[in-house]
Amino acid sequence: MTRADIADHIHSTTGLSKKDSVEMLESVFAVMKESLEAGESIKVSGFGNFEVKQKEARQGRNPQTGEAITIEARKVLTFKPSNLLRQAINK
């Protein structure tokens, strides 16, 4: 499913114009992005949690040469689905 598909679904279920549906969807994504960039978690009841986690630097290997390399510390985005979403998927 793409952004356009979601916007079309919003348009068909709410009666908003397509332009308003796209603007609403983009504003929701913008708020989510800003929150995650600030390091905040997003909890959507009945859907799941988005969380930014810090990964520490670690040693790795180049699979072609076997040479040891250092993988830099970084932040990663994780998603944990709610139990309701898991149950709906597994029906």
Backbone as ProteinMPNN parsed JSONL, in Angstrom:
{"seq_chain_A": "MTRADIADHIHSTTGLSKKDSVEMLESVFAVMKESLEAGESIKVSGFGNFEVKQKEARQGRNPQTGEAITIEARKVLTFKPSNLLRQAINK", "coords_chain_A": {"N_chain_A": [[0.857, -1.173, 0.0], [0.565, 2.217, -0.812], [1.335, 5.74, -0.217], [-0.453, 7.183, -1.788], [-2.501, 5.301, -2.094], [-3.411, 5.121, 0.553], [-4.279, 7.761, 0.942], [-6.344, 7.829, -0.969], [-8.069, 5.968, 0.19], [-8.732, 7.313, 2.567], [-10.059, 9.474, 1.414], [-12.274, 8.156, 0.233], [-13.596, 7.063, 2.446], [-14.096, 9.134, 4.253], [-15.15, 11.284, 2.901], [-13.789, 13.583, 2.459], [-12.102, 15.913, 0.283], [-9.833, 14.862, -2.331], [-7.488, 16.327, -2.301], [-7.519, 17.436, 0.302], [-7.4, 15.065, 1.748], [-4.854, 14.086, 1.087], [-3.299, 16.177, 2.129], [-3.925, 15.952, 4.867], [-2.903, 13.387, 5.448], [-0.164, 13.794, 4.873], [0.415, 15.708, 6.821], [0.092, 14.237, 9.163], [2.146, 12.341, 8.849], [4.299, 14.119, 8.902], [4.231, 15.118, 11.538], [4.732, 12.736, 12.915], [7.317, 12.149, 11.961], [8.789, 14.374, 12.92], [8.535, 13.977, 15.688], [9.841, 11.503, 16.035], [12.408, 12.194, 15.14], [13.128, 13.856, 17.203], [13.58, 12.04, 19.128], [11.488, 10.958, 20.502], [8.998, 8.512, 21.435], [6.365, 6.903, 19.596], [3.14, 6.001, 20.231], [0.517, 4.168, 19.118], [-2.575, 3.36, 19.871], [-3.896, 0.119, 19.688], [-2.532, -0.38, 17.369], [0.408, -0.13, 17.383], [3.85, 0.461, 18.515], [6.255, 2.92, 17.762], [9.677, 3.376, 17.998], [12.75, 5.016, 18.693], [15.917, 3.716, 18.85], [19.175, 3.486, 20.292], [22.039, 2.21, 18.838], [25.046, 0.726, 19.719], [28.509, 1.167, 18.812], [30.234, -1.437, 17.079], [32.221, -4.387, 16.411], [32.709, -5.708, 13.185], [32.807, -7.754, 10.193], [34.182, -7.651, 6.93], [32.557, -9.378, 4.507], [33.67, -10.275, 2.109], [36.48, -10.001, 2.206], [37.159, -10.703, 4.776], [38.247, -8.932, 6.494], [38.496, -7.118, 9.535], [36.198, -4.672, 10.638], [34.963, -1.559, 11.972], [31.719, -1.006, 12.939], [29.828, 1.809, 12.926], [28.325, 3.662, 15.681], [24.816, 4.181, 15.864], [21.463, 5.425, 15.341], [18.409, 3.628, 15.311], [15.209, 2.891, 13.925], [12.51, 1.287, 15.394], [9.686, -0.914, 15.266], [7.013, -2.126, 17.092], [4.397, -4.22, 16.951], [1.009, -3.997, 18.206], [-0.83, -6.187, 20.425], [-3.445, -6.502, 19.492], [-3.18, -5.928, 16.741], [-1.428, -7.974, 15.99], [-3.074, -10.203, 16.481], [-5.104, -9.721, 14.608], [-3.716, -9.985, 12.215], [-2.975, -12.642, 12.317], [-5.305, -14.129, 12.017]], "CA_chain_A": [[0.0, 0.0, 0.0], [1.359, 3.426, -0.934], [0.717, 6.96, 0.313], [-1.604, 7.498, -2.643], [-3.56, 4.353, -1.74], [-3.944, 5.526, 1.851], [-5.024, 9.002, 0.723], [-7.582, 7.459, -1.664], [-8.938, 5.317, 1.176], [-9.241, 8.396, 3.425], [-11.016, 10.206, 0.587], [-13.5, 7.382, 0.022], [-14.302, 6.756, 3.7], [-14.46, 10.328, 5.021], [-15.81, 12.28, 2.076], [-12.912, 14.735, 2.239], [-11.583, 15.98, -1.08], [-8.555, 14.161, -2.467], [-6.436, 17.259, -1.881], [-7.547, 17.497, 1.768], [-6.963, 13.758, 2.244], [-3.405, 14.039, 0.941], [-2.731, 17.128, 3.094], [-4.071, 15.387, 6.208], [-1.953, 12.289, 5.551], [1.176, 14.366, 4.929], [0.621, 16.376, 8.11], [0.274, 13.172, 10.161], [3.506, 11.826, 8.679], [5.246, 15.162, 9.323], [4.247, 15.121, 13.009], [5.42, 11.51, 13.331], [8.737, 12.295, 11.649], [9.368, 15.335, 13.859], [8.603, 13.338, 17.003], [10.89, 10.484, 16.013], [13.695, 12.885, 15.045], [13.403, 14.404, 18.53], [13.867, 10.922, 20.02], [10.272, 10.555, 21.208], [8.314, 7.312, 20.962], [4.989, 7.105, 19.149], [2.302, 4.862, 20.604], [-0.793, 4.227, 18.495], [-3.372, 2.332, 20.52], [-4.472, -0.851, 18.78], [-1.689, -0.54, 16.184], [1.75, -0.493, 17.803], [4.761, 1.492, 19.004], [7.455, 3.272, 17.016], [10.655, 3.83, 18.972], [14.112, 5.214, 18.216], [16.863, 3.092, 19.771], [20.589, 3.745, 20.023], [22.891, 1.029, 18.705], [26.434, 1.039, 20.019], [29.506, 0.75, 17.823], [30.628, -2.831, 17.281], [33.131, -4.942, 15.428], [32.11, -6.531, 12.152], [33.768, -8.256, 9.214], [33.878, -7.551, 5.513], [32.36, -10.776, 4.117], [34.488, -10.664, 0.952], [37.903, -10.089, 2.539], [37.352, -11.171, 6.14], [38.893, -7.858, 7.252], [37.708, -6.578, 10.644], [35.837, -3.264, 10.505], [34.135, -1.045, 13.057], [30.409, -0.5, 12.519], [29.601, 3.021, 13.726], [27.126, 3.783, 16.501], [23.764, 4.851, 15.105], [20.098, 5.284, 15.831], [17.556, 2.832, 14.434], [13.78, 2.973, 14.209], [11.903, -0.027, 15.567], [8.229, -0.953, 15.375], [6.499, -3.304, 17.786], [2.946, -4.223, 16.772], [0.203, -4.275, 19.392], [-1.424, -7.528, 20.442], [-4.622, -6.475, 18.626], [-2.73, -6.027, 15.354], [-0.91, -9.341, 15.808], [-4.214, -11.123, 16.393], [-5.802, -9.486, 13.346], [-2.887, -10.529, 11.139], [-2.9, -14.103, 12.44], [-6.615, -14.78, 11.924]], "C_chain_A": [[0.905, 1.239, 0.0], [0.649, 4.608, -0.277], [-0.536, 7.313, -0.477], [-2.777, 6.573, -2.331], [-4.217, 4.741, -0.42], [-4.783, 6.793, 1.696], [-6.342, 8.72, 0.014], [-8.575, 6.806, -0.7], [-9.539, 6.357, 2.132], [-10.317, 9.172, 2.677], [-12.338, 9.453, 0.483], [-14.273, 7.131, 1.312], [-14.757, 7.989, 4.459], [-15.225, 11.355, 4.214], [-14.997, 13.55, 1.898], [-12.477, 14.749, 0.774], [-10.253, 15.242, -1.124], [-7.409, 15.037, -1.98], [-6.371, 17.333, -0.356], [-7.069, 16.184, 2.387], [-5.445, 13.647, 2.192], [-2.748, 14.963, 1.955], [-2.805, 16.592, 4.517], [-3.048, 14.269, 6.425], [-0.534, 12.815, 5.68], [1.432, 15.055, 6.261], [0.796, 15.355, 9.231], [1.69, 12.61, 10.07], [4.548, 12.842, 9.138], [5.363, 15.205, 10.844], [4.985, 13.893, 13.523], [6.92, 11.635, 13.109], [9.42, 13.239, 12.622], [9.532, 14.725, 15.246], [9.724, 12.316, 17.066], [12.267, 11.111, 15.912], [14.106, 13.463, 16.39], [13.674, 13.3, 19.553], [12.667, 10.451, 20.817], [9.723, 9.259, 20.619], [6.907, 7.686, 20.519], [4.222, 5.838, 19.481], [0.923, 5.076, 20.016], [-1.594, 3.057, 19.05], [-4.02, 1.418, 19.486], [-3.641, -1.095, 17.529], [-0.28, -0.955, 16.57], [2.559, 0.705, 18.247], [5.932, 1.661, 18.045], [8.431, 3.847, 18.02], [12.028, 3.962, 18.309], [15.051, 4.631, 19.268], [18.281, 3.409, 19.324], [21.323, 2.418, 19.934], [24.324, 1.473, 18.931], [27.338, 0.601, 18.869], [29.916, -0.691, 18.127], [31.567, -3.263, 16.169], [32.35, -5.809, 14.446], [33.19, -7.017, 11.214], [33.253, -7.997, 7.814], [33.738, -8.985, 5.01], [33.228, -11.216, 2.936], [35.944, -10.886, 1.334], [38.168, -10.676, 3.92], [37.993, -10.13, 7.035], [37.943, -7.33, 8.338], [37.447, -5.092, 10.401], [35.014, -2.857, 11.714], [32.846, -0.499, 12.461], [30.052, 0.626, 13.474], [28.33, 2.924, 14.572], [26.086, 4.544, 15.68], [22.421, 4.663, 15.793], [19.303, 4.483, 14.808], [16.107, 2.986, 14.878], [13.228, 1.558, 14.309], [10.393, 0.13, 15.658], [7.846, -2.238, 16.066], [4.982, -3.277, 17.661], [2.221, -4.537, 18.077], [-0.35, -5.691, 19.3], [-2.654, -7.587, 19.536], [-4.233, -6.615, 17.16], [-2.182, -7.427, 15.068], [-2.044, -10.341, 15.644], [-4.948, -10.977, 15.074], [-5.024, -10.088, 12.175], [-2.924, -12.05, 11.135], [-4.246, -14.811, 12.399], [-6.675, -15.707, 10.764]], "O_chain_A": [[1.893, 1.291, 0.732], [-0.494, 4.49, 0.164], [-1.556, 7.695, 0.098], [-3.925, 7.016, -2.306], [-5.44, 4.694, -0.294], [-5.875, 6.888, 2.256], [-7.362, 9.315, 0.362], [-9.777, 7.062, -0.769], [-10.722, 6.283, 2.464], [-11.365, 9.49, 3.241], [-13.405, 10.05, 0.629], [-15.496, 6.998, 1.273], [-15.709, 7.912, 5.236], [-15.887, 12.218, 4.79], [-15.457, 14.496, 1.258], [-12.485, 13.713, 0.109], [-9.62, 15.022, -0.091], [-6.479, 14.559, -1.331], [-5.282, 17.296, 0.217], [-6.411, 16.188, 3.427], [-4.82, 13.17, 3.139], [-1.753, 14.591, 2.577], [-1.862, 16.754, 5.292], [-2.401, 14.215, 7.47], [0.227, 12.329, 6.516], [2.546, 14.996, 6.781], [1.572, 15.588, 10.158], [2.355, 12.424, 11.089], [5.573, 12.463, 9.704], [6.465, 15.316, 11.38], [5.775, 13.991, 14.461], [7.709, 11.266, 13.979], [10.515, 12.945, 13.103], [10.553, 14.932, 15.902], [10.473, 12.27, 18.041], [13.211, 10.619, 16.531], [15.297, 13.552, 16.689], [13.966, 13.588, 20.714], [12.812, 9.626, 21.719], [9.955, 8.95, 19.45], [6.329, 8.659, 21.003], [4.6, 4.741, 19.069], [0.234, 6.036, 20.361], [-1.319, 1.9, 18.732], [-4.623, 1.891, 18.522], [-4.006, -1.934, 16.706], [0.193, -2.009, 16.143], [2.044, 1.819, 18.347], [6.521, 0.686, 17.579], [8.065, 4.714, 18.813], [12.417, 3.139, 17.48], [14.988, 5.006, 20.439], [18.551, 3.579, 18.135], [21.242, 1.595, 20.846], [24.759, 2.488, 18.387], [26.959, -0.241, 18.055], [29.94, -1.11, 19.284], [31.691, -2.605, 15.136], [31.445, -6.547, 14.833], [34.368, -6.724, 11.417], [32.058, -8.107, 7.54], [34.703, -9.746, 5.074], [33.494, -12.408, 2.78], [36.579, -11.828, 0.862], [39.287, -11.104, 4.204], [38.258, -10.398, 8.207], [36.753, -7.124, 8.095], [38.346, -4.348, 10.012], [34.437, -3.702, 12.398], [32.876, 0.365, 11.585], [29.981, 0.423, 14.686], [27.39, 2.206, 14.23], [26.425, 5.435, 14.902], [22.275, 3.848, 16.703], [19.491, 4.633, 13.6], [15.823, 3.186, 16.059], [13.448, 0.731, 13.423], [9.888, 1.173, 16.073], [8.295, -3.317, 15.68], [4.341, -2.387, 18.219], [2.741, -5.245, 18.939], [-0.337, -6.311, 18.236], [-2.888, -8.603, 18.881], [-4.887, -7.344, 16.413], [-2.452, -7.994, 14.009], [-1.992, -11.217, 14.782], [-5.37, -11.969, 14.478], [-5.62, -10.639, 11.25], [-2.907, -12.674, 10.075], [-4.317, -15.997, 12.72], [-7.704, -16.342, 10.533]]}, "name": "protein", "num_of_chains": 1, "seq": "MTRADIADHIHSTTGLSKKDSVEMLESVFAVMKESLEAGESIKVSGFGNFEVKQKEARQGRNPQTGEAITIEARKVLTFKPSNLLRQAINK"}
